[in-house]
Amino acid sequence: MTVPGFFSKWQNRVLQESTLNKSKDYYNLSEHAKYGVLGFFSLLVLLTSFLFNSPREIVNGLWQIITAPSILITDYMAIANPGAAFFNAGLLMLFCLAIAASVKLDINGPIIAAVFTVGGFALFGKTIFNVWPIIGGVFLYARFQKDHFSRFLLPALFGTALGPLVSQIAFGFNLPLAVAIPGGIFAGLIAGFILPAMANHFVVFHQGYNLYNIGFTCGIAGLMIMALFRSFGFETQDTLVVSDRYNRDLSIALAVYFLLMLLLGLFLTRSWLASLHHLFKQPGRLVSDFVASEGLGPSLINMSLLGFLTTGYVLAVSGDINGPTIGGIFTVVGFGAFGKHVRNVIPILAGVYLASLLNIWEPNSSAALLAALFGTTLAPIAGTYGWPYGVIAGFIHMAVVMNVSDLHGGMNLYNNGFAGGFVAAILVPIFDAIRNRLISQKELKERQET
């Protein structure tokens, strides 16, 4: 039997529970298979930890991570070790999948984005301690509304952006632990309780052009919370703790992740070029579920390409591969199933890079790298209006994001989502006016010619 023949037979056996979408030529996997795919990559992240550190070192590092205030930017690879950081990330990704399975939620683009985002930020801000009060608060909100928790799972998972609120109160203000830990948990519950209602309201503010809607919501909540803290004399310290020691090893690990993702995506897609062409034509504006519209296979291919693209960007500008930058890369990859693709991301990266060449921030600085990676929250602007508008959005985002973190004191891990909301709200009406004017001129010219 030839190798292609063996591959085809194996593919048919693996996909025997799945159906082929003949109109777009991809496989509709069963939900069990989709959970298996996400579980595989989550477990892969967790197992990566043992390539860097021993079990004892990982356990000791986890304790350092759990007891860290976790204010932006706190790289867990720097304050602990890479093994503990990856273990924390993989464990939280598996927890997210377990919660989704417990409420019988289907795997779709938003869920994939949430799992990878939580995993990414578990390298520099989210811990197996500080996420649960936020999730618990959203659960209480669902009970208060007498509704199913499954309807609020996305705000719960994305809302863990406020995890530093819990950790900062518990470990950062030098309060007695008997007061600090219950106080942090209580604050997290309150924050989680108010997030769903706020998120539904603020999506109108940026009209769906900021993919990190919960990030904007958490920024507003963090602003209010930080204002209250400051009124009582509590202040967070500016934090920039990042690692620069593991570039080669982490780059290899990322390359393996994305290569496996690419191969699996190709395995699940019969005509990958046509599928990607169709996916790349989507603008990406909320809500753009690529898994629902294109299938898991093409989504995985897109995710892997975004992983290679963003990792390549960091290395091309001589940046460091560390917890925060991997967090940004994982987030972009996750949203590769929910609004981002190579075509609408590149203009944003180009705009941020251009800004870094002209302003006071070096392209390879931590702040500039995170602005580039997370600034792709504005990808729908490039997808809707065209690449020149995306470059403008990225350029302006660079300036805005550097000036908003003080408002929430580093309590909101999705600082770029917060900034992106303002950028989209400002630019979209202007871009609409320009586009409408150009369309009117084009129509007038066509009438004159006829």
Secondary structure as UniProt FT lines:
FT   HELIX           3..14
FT   TURN            15..17
FT   STRAND          19..21
FT   TURN            22..25
FT   STRAND          26..28
FT   HELIX           31..52
FT   HELIX           55..66
FT   HELIX           76..79
FT   HELIX           82..102
FT   TURN            103..104
FT   HELIX           109..121
FT   TURN            122..125
FT   TURN            128..130
FT   HELIX           131..144
FT   TURN            145..146
FT   HELIX           149..152
FT   HELIX           153..158
FT   HELIX           159..162
FT   HELIX           163..167
FT   HELIX           168..172
FT   HELIX           177..206
FT   TURN            207..208
FT   HELIX           213..231
FT   TURN            232..233
FT   HELIX           247..267
FT   HELIX           272..280
FT   HELIX           290..294
FT   HELIX           296..316
FT   TURN            317..318
FT   HELIX           323..334
FT   HELIX           335..337
FT   TURN            338..339
FT   HELIX           342..358
FT   TURN            363..364
FT   HELIX           366..374
FT   HELIX           375..378
FT   HELIX           379..385
FT   HELIX           387..401
FT   TURN            402..404
FT   HELIX           405..408
FT   TURN            409..410
FT   HELIX           415..449
//
